[in-house]
Amino acid sequence: MVEADASQNPLFEKLLARWEILPQEEGGSDVKLHVEFKFTNPLYSAVSGAIAPKVAGVMIEAFEKRAKEVLDRQELGRR
């Protein structure tokens, strides 16, 4: 499990992200993302519901890109 706490950011009263990577018996892995956030500004809180799915999508894409880089590098090291 990987956890990140960015609550020290002045935009957020709370910002936590937790990634769980669960190996599967048949190979591969399931990846779960749990995000908790609360903005300090009530206006941001009011519109956050509209942007939350987009932000989650960006986080997932970044995770996938980084995982591919790491796994590709590991694969090259085995050759």
C-alpha positions as a Markdown table, in Angstrom:
| # | Residue | x | y | z |
|---|---|---|---|---|
| 1 | Met | 0.0 | 0.0 | 0.0 |
| 2 | Val | 1.2 | 3.5 | -0.8 |
| 3 | Glu | -0.2 | 6.5 | 1.0 |
| 4 | Ala | 0.3 | 10.2 | 0.3 |
| 5 | Asp | -0.8 | 13.0 | 2.6 |
| 6 | Ala | -0.8 | 16.5 | 1.0 |
| 7 | Ser | -2.9 | 18.1 | 3.7 |
| 8 | Gln | -0.2 | 20.8 | 4.2 |
| 9 | Asn | -1.3 | 22.3 | 0.8 |
| 10 | Pro | -3.1 | 25.5 | 1.6 |
| 11 | Leu | -5.9 | 24.7 | -0.9 |
| 12 | Phe | -6.9 | 21.6 | 1.2 |
| 13 | Glu | -8.0 | 21.1 | 4.7 |
| 14 | Lys | -7.5 | 17.4 | 4.0 |
| 15 | Leu | -6.0 | 15.5 | 1.0 |
| 16 | Leu | -5.1 | 11.9 | 1.3 |
| 17 | Ala | -4.5 | 9.3 | -1.4 |
| 18 | Arg | -4.1 | 5.6 | -0.9 |
| 19 | Trp | -3.1 | 3.1 | -3.6 |
| 20 | Glu | -3.5 | -0.6 | -2.9 |
| 21 | Ile | -1.8 | -3.1 | -5.3 |
| 22 | Leu | -3.2 | -6.6 | -4.9 |
| 23 | Pro | -1.5 | -9.4 | -6.8 |
| 24 | Gln | -3.9 | -11.9 | -8.4 |
| 25 | Glu | -3.4 | -15.6 | -8.5 |
| 26 | Glu | -3.8 | -15.8 | -12.3 |
| 27 | Gly | -1.2 | -13.1 | -12.8 |
| 28 | Gly | -1.4 | -9.4 | -13.0 |
| 29 | Ser | -2.6 | -7.1 | -10.2 |
| 30 | Asp | -5.7 | -5.2 | -9.1 |
| 31 | Val | -5.1 | -1.6 | -8.2 |
| 32 | Lys | -7.4 | 0.4 | -5.9 |
| 33 | Leu | -7.3 | 4.1 | -5.4 |
| 34 | His | -8.9 | 5.8 | -2.4 |
| 35 | Val | -8.9 | 9.6 | -2.3 |
| 36 | Glu | -10.2 | 11.8 | 0.6 |
| 37 | Phe | -10.2 | 15.5 | 0.2 |
| 38 | Lys | -11.7 | 18.7 | 1.7 |
| 39 | Phe | -11.0 | 22.1 | 0.4 |
| 40 | Thr | -10.4 | 25.0 | 2.7 |
| 41 | Asn | -12.5 | 27.3 | 0.5 |
| 42 | Pro | -16.2 | 26.6 | 0.5 |
| 43 | Leu | -16.5 | 27.7 | -3.2 |
| 44 | Tyr | -14.0 | 25.1 | -4.2 |
| 45 | Ser | -15.9 | 22.5 | -2.2 |
| 46 | Ala | -19.1 | 23.4 | -4.0 |
| 47 | Val | -17.6 | 22.7 | -7.5 |
| 48 | Ser | -15.4 | 19.8 | -6.5 |
| 49 | Gly | -18.1 | 17.2 | -7.3 |
| 50 | Ala | -17.9 | 18.3 | -11.0 |
| 51 | Ile | -14.1 | 18.0 | -11.2 |
| 52 | Ala | -13.4 | 15.0 | -8.9 |
| 53 | Pro | -13.8 | 12.4 | -11.7 |
| 54 | Lys | -11.4 | 14.3 | -14.0 |
| 55 | Val | -8.8 | 14.6 | -11.2 |
| 56 | Ala | -9.1 | 10.9 | -10.4 |
| 57 | Gly | -8.6 | 10.1 | -14.1 |
| 58 | Val | -5.4 | 12.2 | -14.2 |
| 59 | Met | -4.1 | 10.5 | -11.1 |
| 60 | Ile | -4.8 | 7.0 | -12.6 |
| 61 | Glu | -3.1 | 7.9 | -15.9 |
| 62 | Ala | -0.1 | 9.2 | -14.0 |
| 63 | Phe | 0.0 | 6.0 | -12.0 |
| 64 | Glu | -0.3 | 3.8 | -15.1 |
| 65 | Lys | 2.5 | 5.7 | -16.9 |
| 66 | Arg | 4.9 | 5.4 | -13.9 |
| 67 | Ala | 4.1 | 1.7 | -13.4 |
| 68 | Lys | 4.8 | 1.1 | -17.1 |
| 69 | Glu | 8.2 | 2.9 | -16.8 |
| 70 | Val | 9.2 | 0.9 | -13.7 |
| 71 | Leu | 8.1 | -2.4 | -15.1 |
| 72 | Asp | 9.7 | -1.8 | -18.5 |
| 73 | Arg | 13.0 | -0.9 | -16.7 |
| 74 | Gln | 12.8 | -4.1 | -14.6 |
| 75 | Glu | 12.2 | -6.1 | -17.7 |
| 76 | Leu | 15.2 | -4.6 | -19.4 |
| 77 | Gly | 17.3 | -5.4 | -16.3 |
| 78 | Arg | 16.4 | -9.1 | -16.6 |
| 79 | Arg | 17.7 | -9.4 | -20.2 |
